[in-house]
């Protein structure tokens, strides 16, 4: 319980602004360039139990990707709140121009039904897809995205922002406000295909 409490306080430190008269010296830069991203072609399942081929699912899209697990008591609920808020900020752009994707780091326990129930606690709008699958396939996807960690409790709150058409990727902490995360989303590329099939909610 002490560890969980410490982790929760750490998460809140990222979310809450500094007290009046204080400045934050511990937060990293808003975003940083990420090189070496590889998009795996592994098959996964979304929160509705539908099969998706990860590389096809991302092709030509602007995406925002984080990692979560449903039994996480600390940073994952914060990121869930922010992704749900992002669906509202993006409105009709969510799922059409920008795809929000959460990948479980605990695929053994996180079934599609569990992921759907977890996400619905945050009352999201459209355009947020949650993915699970065979642990080896999930690991392949996460390694390619440079988001893999050994053990769910060791996963990072880092969120990836990518323009897959240009193969440009940046990352920033997912514990910032939804408004700040929205400002980091790349512009929708002109001429990119519009996928009218929206997931989940």
Protein Blocks (a to p, Z undefined) as FASTA:
>chain_A
ZZmmmmmmmmmmmmpccdehiacfkbccfbdcdehiacdfbdcddfkopacdfklmmgop
acddddddfklcklmmmmmmmmmmmmmmnmmmnoklpccddddfblmlmcfklmmmmmmm
nopaehiacddddfklmmmmmmmnopacehjklpcfbdcdddfknopacdddfkbcfklm
mmmpccddehiacdfbdghZZ
